[in-house]
Amino acid sequence: MPESMTRRDFIKTSAALAALRPGDYGRRAAGAGLAISEATRRTEGEAETPAPPEWRNRNPELRYRRLGRTGFMVSEIVCGGDPITPTNIHHVEVAIGMGLNYLDTSPVYNDGLSEEGYSKLIQGADRGRVFVNTKVDPFSANRYKAYLEVFKSLPATEQAEVLRASGEDMARRQATVPEYMGGYFTGQERQIEEMAIANVLEEKYGAKIDRPKVYAQTIVQSLEGSLRRLRTDHVDLLMCPHGAASPEEVRIPEIFEAFEKLKQQGKVRYLGVSSHSDPAGVLGAAMETGVYSMAMIAYNIINRRYVEPVIAEAKRRDFGVINMKSAQAVFHRDRSPVPFPERAALLEKLVPGDMGLHQKAYTFSLGNPNISAVISNMVDEKQVRENLPVALRT
């Protein structure tokens, strides 16, 4: 951490930013949606008992943080799965050799090749070196397709009302405000709109879709495919939805019911969610369920005033937060290597010193003591040796 940003300074800055943030997470997390069944819902007081610290692949020269109530002691830099394939995996072994101990992946990363690549690193005794998470896909796409058919069956007047209500919801949550949304990938705005429409339809027409097929079967089939590709019998974390864009998406009872069954079968240990869009609303709502144990959310120098108050509340509740899109916010969308000049200048001001923009972005994020780790999509050994030292003890 640079001398100009001590942890005390960071906390003071966060408090000031919280006063500027429009609304609060409680309001953002509130809203319509199917009620969580009493069989699966937990209140904060009934949330799962925090686990004791669980260490893997510990390097005394590297810093680790606790991932909320999971107890996982994760390296401050964790490995993103986007670039991973069976032929592009050596650099991850190098990172593990340096003390990295958390691998993130998804069935959609390189059409499953990411999971197949990681499988080479977690066989036999090597499985105990790292924590592994995967995600459920195509959960959100299946949900929207199901409700799109419902939407098409409605009269024009009702369709107009659905669109009006979804538009009001997005405005209330400020979901498409540029500095909050971030603009990380092409189609992000459309994804937010689709999920807002599905949310309105679910409140009124939730019984019209085949819920077991759309929800529970999708979760089970996705995980079974992931376990085959990973060649393992369990994952430490399952994230569902992958890329939630609204609070309502983490209140779906079938998610919790499927998770509890998979947990009883020993295939999943903890439930998480990932969110690029409306991360404050999604994180706040996930905490309220008492079922989720962590979230992987977009947090960076651009959206910080929206997100930091909720991350602080997550820390208070012992809810783990992994930070994604820390560096991507500085660059043009779709992983462009070209930075926004004004964003790069802001990052240079916040984190002065002789480092690249990616390393400065990670340093900024890790300056927040309420973050458990930052995810880095390292593509080769050069990037491993550039990025992982951000987590070295100094």
Buried (B, 14 or more C-beta within 10 A) or exposed (E): BBEEBEEEEBBEBBEEBBEEBEBBBEEBBBBBBBEBEEEBBBEEEEBBEEBEEBEBBEBEEBBBBBBBBBBBBBBBBBBBBBBBBBEBBEBBBBBBEBBBBBBBBBBBBBEBBBBBBBBBBBEEEEBEBBBBBBBBBBBBBBBBBBBBEBBEEBEEEEBEBBBEBBBEBBEBBBBBBEBBBBBBBEEBBEBBBBBBBBBBBBBBBBEBBEBEEBBBBBBBEBBEBBBEBBBBEBBBBBBBBBBBBBBBBBBBBBBBBBBBBBBEEEBBBBBBBBBBBBBBBBBBBBBBBBBBBBBBBBBBBBBBBBBBBBBBBBBEEBBBBBBBBBBBBBBBBEEEEEBBEEBBEBBBEBBEEEBEBBBBBBBBBBBBBBBBBBBBBBBEBEBBBBBBBBBBEE
